[in-house]
Amino acid sequence: MAIYQIDPERLSISTESARAAAAPFAEEYQSGQPYNHICIDNFLPEEVLRKVQKDLMSLEENEDSDTFQRAQENLKTQYNPERLPTYSRELFHAFNSRPFIQFLEGMTGIKGLIPDPYYIGAGIHRVSNGGHLDIHADFNLHKQMSVERRLNVLIYLNDDWREEWGGSFEIWSNDMSTKIKSFVPTFNRMCCFSTGSNTFHGNPEKVNHPKGEPRQSIALYYYTATWDPSRKAHSTIFKPRPGTEDQFDRQSRRQEILENWLPPVVYRRVYPRLARLGF
């Protein structure tokens, strides 16, 4: 039986059932090290994700998708939920609804979670063969809503995925000295973790499926109204793994220097042009 018993047709669940589903996992999540996290198998009714898989067969890269091809984040495409077929789009709306928020709050102990109606960076993530996402900590400020990023939820869509096919989700120590855990991104596995400026994670091992199938996942992010304007906002912080060929993210460092030194109005005009030139 699935953990989160959402109705596969109506995509609904009572708030009481959602809260009850969270209770058995609260202690494990809130004691996770080096930062709070959990991995839960058989998370949703299988029928739900089978319908999502069917929807994704029609996806193509276009102006509504974002594709990344650089050293730290390669052969990865993000699809905003609002351009997905109807069933998958409605599932994302359900993940932004009160019952799922209540589930997350009960499990994590974080109160006042706010879903993201813009789905910034969220949606369907697809990593093609040869692709990867280096170890990183996520951006900390949702600029449109001025809220603090607190929680990531990942639900995997890959049938019978094996560790040797790459793409495992990795959790690293705060000082990047040790890989703490690794989770194979297999079908209906959910990974949830708290986010901060030193919650380092990623899927740095290149996808290598023998039939060329991509690694696919649902990605969801949640926030709280706890942002302090005196804090420094940052974009994604990539960190090379010791003893690997991972590259330092010089482009983001250059962006940070420009943002710190240029007047805001000048930065907004200049940086997009420089970024297109690969600066």
Secondary structure by P-SEA (a helix, b strand, c coil): ccccccccccccccaaaaaaaacccaaaaaaccccccccccccccaaaaaaaaaaaccccccccbbbbbccccccbbbbbcccccaaaaaaaaaaacaaaaaaaaaaccccbbbbbcccccccbbbbcccbbbcbbbcccccccccbbbcbbbbbbccccccccccccbbbbccccccccccccccccbbbbbbbccccccccccccccccbbbbbbbbbbbbccccccccccccbbbbbccccccccaaaaaaaaaaaacccaaaaaacaaaaaaacc
